[in-house]
Amino acid sequence: MFSEHLRQELEIRSYVISHIDEAVENGYIEIYYQPVVRTLTGKLAGMEALARWRDPVYGFLRPDQFIPVLEEERLIDKLDRYVIRECGRQLRRQIDAHRPIVPISFNVSRMDFQLMDVLSEIEAVVRENELPRDYLRIEITETAMVQDSDKILKMIDRFRGNGYSVWLDDFGSGYSSLNVLKDYHFDELKIDMEFLRAFNDTSRKIITSVVMMAKAIGIHTLAEGVETREQVRFLRSIGCEKIQGYHYGRPMPYDELLVHCQERHLRAETREEARIYEKAGLFNVIMASPVALFLDDGRNLYMAYENDAYRKVMKGVGISGRRAVNWIIHSLDDARKERLRAYADRVTRNRPCKVSETFLLDGRRLRVRAKTLAGLPGFHIHMAEIVDLTRDADSL
């Protein structure tokens, strides 16, 4: 049945097709950015660029009112070329303003591979703005793999061969997820949080399995669509490396994002920190043994993560959690601080081997076995396993 709503949709469709060039030329297409946060540190690890159309005639057009139309009419490359150019310019503005550089990811449509040489477009933007390639991340949706799979496979290899990070977007939204992981080489997996719409035991197990699988095959993980503190705590506990969603911020213009991050105390991680976090991020924290991750700046140690088993051991010696551990480390007397510092330095020197040490804490003997997961001079991430020797002796 024809209706007024249908008439309006057809009218907008026709308008989008005939005005996309004008919208791009006159700046009606605005780029919004959504923050991506690293779970280990709570720092800003990146942002995703998303197109919004603010039209003088129709006002604010929703993405689902123009993106599918442009794809169906084989005009999507006009939009995506513009988004890529604007991402490059935004990065250049960050550099020129001497701000911390926040990498930008952007989505490439399956139609782009037919309508343009995507790599050449990105390379031109990189050259024009004198950008390191690792500041731009390319997102490809899972559904794009259904058609022209051989061509896309070759393009992904070209992207990665030229130094770009390639992400699989909306993982879990299609029907060929495992085949996609088997046949294509991605650097990061964006998990579709539709899994967690019903946040129950089954969905938690599925997400946990996905994260563990990704780590096992060397792929980093990012969960998108995260909205609640409960989801954040769960994703952090299973070692999901990054989070994107309304919990940390909606998509917004760049200047608003700056203010938002300042208000939320979201400090951008440095390029060097990002490289270390990426290396350590593939470590699987879901294990039976008590494991914690410590950040080491060469002077101070800071516990950034502990699994359930580690938390249980700490609770057994009267320490309530990570905050209490860090307070104890900070409050040690000089002699104990020097011993702990010497141990951390020995762990760093002996990487990647584990180094054991026994510490006395409130009358209990704790054996720690640690190794360095990743690091650069002046900053390292250590993994530490802990055993309560006193408890084990008492149980004999």
C-alpha positions as CSV (number, residue, x, y, z in Angstrom):
1,M,0.0,0.0,0.0
2,F,1.3,3.4,-1.0
3,S,1.5,5.8,2.0
4,E,2.8,9.3,2.9
5,H,5.8,7.7,4.7
6,L,6.7,5.8,1.5
7,R,6.3,8.9,-0.6
8,Q,8.7,10.8,1.6
9,E,11.2,8.0,1.6
10,L,11.1,7.9,-2.2
11,E,11.4,11.6,-2.4
12,I,14.5,11.6,-0.1
13,R,16.0,8.7,-2.1
14,S,15.7,10.7,-5.3
15,Y,17.1,13.8,-3.6
16,V,20.1,11.9,-2.3
17,I,21.0,10.5,-5.7
18,S,20.8,13.9,-7.4
19,H,22.5,16.0,-4.6
20,I,25.4,13.9,-3.4
21,D,27.9,15.9,-5.4
22,E,26.4,19.2,-4.1
23,A,26.5,17.8,-0.5
24,V,30.2,16.9,-0.7
25,E,31.2,20.1,-2.4
26,N,29.3,22.4,0.0
27,G,30.2,20.6,3.2
28,Y,26.7,19.2,4.0
29,I,28.5,15.9,4.7
30,E,30.0,16.2,8.2
31,I,32.4,13.8,9.7
32,Y,31.6,12.7,13.3
33,Y,34.0,10.8,15.4
34,Q,33.3,8.2,18.1
35,P,36.0,7.4,20.7
36,V,37.6,4.0,21.1
37,V,39.0,3.3,24.6
38,R,41.7,0.7,25.6
39,T,40.3,-1.5,28.4
40,L,43.7,-2.1,30.0
41,T,44.4,1.6,30.7
42,G,41.2,3.6,30.1
43,K,43.0,5.7,27.6
44,L,41.8,7.0,24.2
45,A,43.2,4.5,21.6
46,G,41.5,5.8,18.5
47,M,38.3,7.1,16.9
48,E,36.0,6.0,14.1
49,A,35.0,8.4,11.4
50,L,31.3,8.3,10.6
51,A,29.5,10.4,7.9
52,R,26.5,12.6,8.7
53,W,24.4,14.6,6.2
54,R,23.1,17.9,7.5
55,D,21.0,19.2,4.5
56,P,19.6,22.7,4.0
57,V,16.4,21.3,2.6
58,Y,15.7,18.0,4.6
59,G,17.7,18.8,7.7
60,F,19.6,16.0,9.4
61,L,19.5,12.8,7.2
62,R,20.1,9.5,9.0
63,P,22.9,7.3,7.7
64,D,20.3,4.7,6.7
65,Q,18.6,7.3,4.5
66,F,21.6,7.9,2.3
67,I,24.3,5.2,2.7
68,P,22.2,2.2,1.3
69,V,20.9,4.4,-1.5
70,L,24.4,5.5,-2.5
71,E,25.5,1.8,-2.5
72,E,22.6,0.6,-4.5
73,E,23.1,3.4,-7.1
74,R,26.9,2.8,-7.2
75,L,27.6,6.3,-5.9
76,I,29.0,5.4,-2.5
77,D,32.6,6.1,-3.7
78,K,31.7,9.8,-3.9
79,L,31.0,9.7,-0.1
80,D,33.9,7.5,0.9
81,R,36.5,9.4,-1.1
82,Y,35.3,12.5,0.8
83,V,35.5,10.7,4.2
84,I,39.0,9.4,3.5
85,R,40.2,12.9,2.5
86,E,38.7,14.5,5.6
87,C,40.3,11.9,7.9
88,G,43.6,12.8,6.4
89,R,43.0,16.5,6.9
90,Q,41.9,16.0,10.4
91,L,45.0,14.1,11.3
92,R,47.1,16.8,9.7
93,R,45.4,19.4,11.8
94,Q,46.1,17.4,14.9
95,I,49.8,17.2,14.0
96,D,50.0,21.0,13.2
97,A,48.3,21.9,16.5
98,H,50.8,19.7,18.4
99,R,48.0,17.7,19.9
100,P,48.3,14.0,20.7
101,I,47.7,12.1,17.5
102,V,44.6,9.9,17.7
103,P,44.4,7.3,14.9
104,I,41.2,7.3,12.8
105,S,39.4,4.3,11.4
106,F,37.0,4.5,8.5
107,N,34.7,2.1,6.7
108,V,35.2,1.0,3.1
109,S,32.1,-0.2,1.3
110,R,32.1,-3.4,-0.8
111,M,31.1,-1.2,-3.8
112,D,34.3,0.9,-3.4
113,F,36.4,-2.0,-4.6
114,Q,34.5,-1.9,-7.9
115,L,34.3,1.8,-8.3
116,M,37.8,3.0,-7.4
117,D,41.3,1.9,-6.5
118,V,40.9,2.3,-2.7
119,L,44.6,1.9,-1.9
120,S,45.5,4.6,-4.4
121,E,43.0,7.0,-2.9
122,I,44.3,6.4,0.6
123,E,48.0,6.7,-0.5
124,A,47.2,10.0,-2.1
125,V,45.8,11.3,1.1
126,V,48.8,10.1,3.1
127,R,51.2,11.8,0.7
128,E,49.3,15.0,0.6
129,N,49.1,15.3,4.4
130,E,52.5,13.7,5.1
131,L,51.0,11.1,7.4
132,P,52.4,7.9,8.9
133,R,50.3,5.0,7.6
134,D,49.5,3.6,11.0
135,Y,47.4,6.6,11.8
136,L,44.7,5.4,9.4
137,R,42.8,2.1,9.9
138,I,40.7,0.5,7.2
139,E,37.4,-1.2,8.3
140,I,35.7,-3.7,6.0
141,T,32.3,-5.2,6.9
142,E,31.8,-8.9,7.1
143,T,29.1,-8.8,4.4
144,A,31.5,-7.3,1.9
145,M,33.2,-10.7,1.7
146,V,30.2,-12.4,0.2
147,Q,30.7,-10.8,-3.3
148,D,34.0,-10.4,-5.2
149,S,35.8,-12.3,-2.4
150,D,39.0,-13.0,-4.5
151,K,39.3,-9.3,-5.4
152,I,38.8,-8.2,-1.8
153,L,41.3,-10.8,-0.5
154,K,43.9,-9.3,-2.9
155,M,43.1,-5.8,-1.8
156,I,43.4,-6.7,1.9
157,D,46.9,-8.1,1.2
158,R,47.8,-4.9,-0.6
159,F,46.6,-2.8,2.3
160,R,48.6,-4.7,4.8
161,G,51.6,-5.0,2.5
162,N,51.6,-1.2,2.3
163,G,51.6,-0.8,6.1
164,Y,47.8,-0.3,6.8
165,S,45.9,-2.0,9.6
166,V,42.8,-3.7,8.3
167,W,39.8,-4.4,10.6
168,L,36.9,-6.8,10.1
169,D,33.8,-4.8,11.1
170,D,30.5,-6.1,12.4
171,F,31.9,-9.6,13.2
172,G,29.0,-11.9,14.0
173,S,26.4,-10.0,12.1
174,G,26.7,-12.3,9.0
175,Y,26.7,-16.0,8.4
176,S,30.2,-16.7,7.3
177,S,32.3,-15.3,10.3
178,L,34.5,-18.4,10.8
179,N,35.1,-18.8,7.0
180,V,36.1,-15.1,6.8
181,L,38.7,-15.5,9.6
182,K,40.0,-18.6,7.9
183,D,40.4,-17.1,4.5
184,Y,41.3,-13.5,5.2
185,H,44.1,-11.8,7.1
186,F,42.8,-9.1,9.5
187,D,44.6,-7.1,12.2
188,E,41.6,-6.5,14.4
189,L,38.1,-7.9,14.9
190,K,35.2,-5.5,15.7
191,I,32.7,-7.6,17.6
192,D,29.1,-6.8,16.9
193,M,27.6,-6.3,20.4
194,E,24.2,-7.6,19.2
195,F,25.6,-10.7,21.0
196,L,25.1,-8.8,24.3
197,R,21.7,-7.4,23.7
198,A,20.5,-10.2,25.8
199,F,23.3,-10.0,28.4
200,N,23.1,-13.5,29.8
201,D,25.4,-16.4,30.5
202,T,25.2,-17.8,27.0
203,S,26.1,-14.5,25.3
204,R,29.0,-14.0,27.8
205,K,30.4,-17.5,26.8
206,I,30.1,-16.7,23.1
207,I,32.0,-13.4,23.5
208,T,34.6,-15.0,25.7
209,S,35.2,-17.7,23.1
210,V,35.5,-15.1,20.3
211,V,38.1,-13.1,22.2
212,M,40.1,-16.2,23.1
213,M,39.9,-17.5,19.5
214,A,41.1,-14.1,18.1
215,K,44.1,-14.0,20.4
216,A,45.0,-17.6,19.5
217,I,45.2,-16.6,15.8
218,G,46.9,-13.3,16.4
219,I,44.0,-10.9,15.9
220,H,43.3,-7.9,18.2
221,T,39.7,-7.4,19.5
222,L,37.4,-4.4,19.8
223,A,33.8,-4.5,21.0
224,E,31.4,-2.0,19.5
225,G,28.0,-0.9,20.7
226,V,29.0,-1.1,24.4
227,E,26.5,0.9,26.4
228,T,26.7,-0.2,30.1
229,R,29.2,-0.3,32.9
230,E,28.4,-4.0,33.3
231,Q,29.4,-4.7,29.7
232,V,32.6,-2.8,30.2
233,R,33.6,-4.7,33.3
234,F,32.8,-8.0,31.6
235,L,34.8,-7.2,28.4
236,R,37.7,-6.0,30.4
237,S,37.7,-9.2,32.5
238,I,38.0,-11.4,29.4
239,G,40.8,-9.4,27.9
240,C,38.9,-7.6,25.1
241,E,41.4,-4.9,24.2
242,K,39.3,-2.0,23.1
243,I,35.7,-0.7,23.5
244,Q,33.6,1.6,21.4
245,G,30.0,2.7,22.2
246,Y,27.7,5.1,23.9
247,H,29.2,4.3,27.3
248,Y,32.3,6.3,26.4
249,G,30.7,8.6,23.9
250,R,28.3,9.0,20.9
251,P,29.7,10.0,17.5
252,M,30.3,13.8,17.5
253,P,32.1,16.5,15.7
254,Y,35.9,16.6,16.4
255,D,35.8,19.8,18.5
256,E,33.0,18.4,20.6
257,L,35.0,15.2,21.0
258,L,38.0,17.2,22.4
259,V,35.7,18.7,25.0
260,H,34.1,15.4,25.8
261,C,37.4,13.6,26.3
262,Q,38.7,16.4,28.6
263,E,35.5,16.2,30.7
264,R,35.8,12.4,30.8
265,H,39.6,12.5,31.5
266,L,40.2,10.4,28.4
267,R,43.9,11.0,27.6
268,A,45.2,9.8,24.3
269,E,47.8,7.1,24.4
270,T,51.1,7.8,22.7
271,R,52.2,6.0,19.5
272,E,54.9,4.1,21.5
273,E,52.4,3.1,24.2
274,A,50.0,1.8,21.5
275,R,52.7,-0.5,20.0
276,I,53.4,-2.0,23.4
277,Y,49.7,-2.4,24.3
278,E,49.1,-4.1,21.0
279,K,51.9,-6.7,21.6
280,A,50.7,-7.4,25.1
281,G,47.1,-7.4,24.0
282,L,47.3,-10.9,22.4
283,F,48.1,-12.5,25.8
284,N,45.3,-14.7,26.9
285,V,44.2,-13.7,30.4
286,I,41.4,-16.3,30.6
287,M,43.2,-19.1,32.4
288,A,43.0,-21.1,35.6
289,S,46.3,-19.8,37.1
290,P,46.3,-16.4,38.9
291,V,47.6,-13.8,36.5
292,A,48.0,-10.1,36.6
293,L,49.4,-7.5,34.2
294,F,51.7,-4.7,35.5
295,L,52.8,-1.5,33.8
296,D,56.4,-0.5,34.5
297,D,57.8,3.0,33.7
298,G,61.2,2.1,35.0
299,R,60.5,3.7,38.4
300,N,57.0,2.6,39.5
301,L,54.9,-0.5,39.0
302,Y,51.2,-0.3,38.5
303,M,48.8,-3.3,38.4
304,A,46.5,-2.7,35.4
305,Y,44.7,-6.0,35.3
306,E,44.1,-9.2,37.4
307,N,42.0,-12.2,36.5
308,D,39.6,-13.9,38.8
309,A,42.1,-16.5,40.1
310,Y,44.6,-13.7,41.0
311,R,41.9,-11.8,42.7
312,K,41.0,-14.8,44.8
313,V,44.6,-15.3,45.9
314,M,44.8,-11.6,46.9
315,K,41.6,-11.9,48.8
316,G,43.0,-14.8,50.7
317,V,45.8,-12.6,52.0
318,G,43.4,-9.8,53.0
319,I,43.8,-7.6,49.9
320,S,40.5,-6.5,48.4
321,G,41.4,-5.7,44.8
322,R,43.6,-4.0,42.3
323,R,43.4,-0.6,43.9
324,A,44.5,-2.0,47.3
325,V,47.5,-3.7,45.6
326,N,48.6,-0.5,44.0
327,W,48.2,1.3,47.3
328,I,50.4,-1.3,49.0
329,I,53.1,-1.0,46.2
330,H,53.0,2.8,46.6
331,S,53.3,2.6,50.4
332,L,56.3,0.2,50.6
333,D,59.2,1.3,52.6
334,D,62.4,2.1,50.8
335,A,64.1,-1.3,51.3
336,R,61.0,-3.2,49.9
337,K,60.7,-0.8,47.0
338,E,64.3,-1.4,46.1
339,R,63.8,-5.1,46.2
340,L,60.7,-4.9,44.1
341,R,62.4,-2.6,41.6
342,A,65.4,-5.0,41.4
343,Y,63.0,-7.9,40.7
344,A,61.2,-5.9,37.9
345,D,64.5,-5.0,36.3
346,R,65.6,-8.6,36.4
347,V,62.3,-9.6,34.7
348,T,63.0,-7.1,32.0
349,R,66.5,-8.2,31.4
350,N,65.5,-11.9,31.2
351,R,62.6,-11.4,28.7
352,P,60.9,-13.5,27.5
353,C,61.8,-16.0,30.2
354,K,59.9,-16.2,33.5
355,V,61.7,-15.0,36.7
356,S,60.7,-16.3,40.1
357,E,60.9,-14.5,43.5
358,T,59.4,-15.1,46.9
359,F,57.9,-12.2,48.9
360,L,56.7,-12.0,52.5
361,L,53.4,-10.1,52.9
362,D,51.7,-9.9,56.3
363,G,53.3,-13.1,57.4
364,R,52.4,-15.0,54.2
365,R,55.0,-16.2,51.6
366,L,54.0,-15.4,48.1
367,R,55.9,-16.8,45.1
368,V,55.7,-14.6,42.0
369,R,56.7,-15.8,38.5
370,A,56.8,-12.9,36.0
371,K,57.9,-12.2,32.4
372,T,57.9,-9.2,30.2
373,L,55.2,-9.3,27.5
374,A,56.2,-6.2,25.6
375,G,58.2,-3.0,26.1
376,L,60.5,-0.3,24.9
377,P,63.3,1.4,27.0
378,G,61.5,3.1,29.9
379,F,58.2,1.3,29.6
380,H,57.3,-2.3,29.8
381,I,54.3,-4.6,30.5
382,H,54.9,-7.6,32.7
383,M,52.7,-10.7,33.3
384,A,52.9,-12.1,36.8
385,E,51.6,-15.4,38.2
386,I,51.2,-15.7,42.0
387,V,51.1,-18.6,44.4
388,D,50.3,-18.4,48.1
389,L,53.0,-20.8,49.5
390,T,51.8,-20.4,53.1
391,R,48.3,-21.5,52.2
392,D,49.6,-24.5,50.2
393,A,51.8,-25.5,53.1
394,D,48.9,-25.1,55.6
395,S,46.8,-27.5,53.4
396,L,49.3,-30.4,53.7
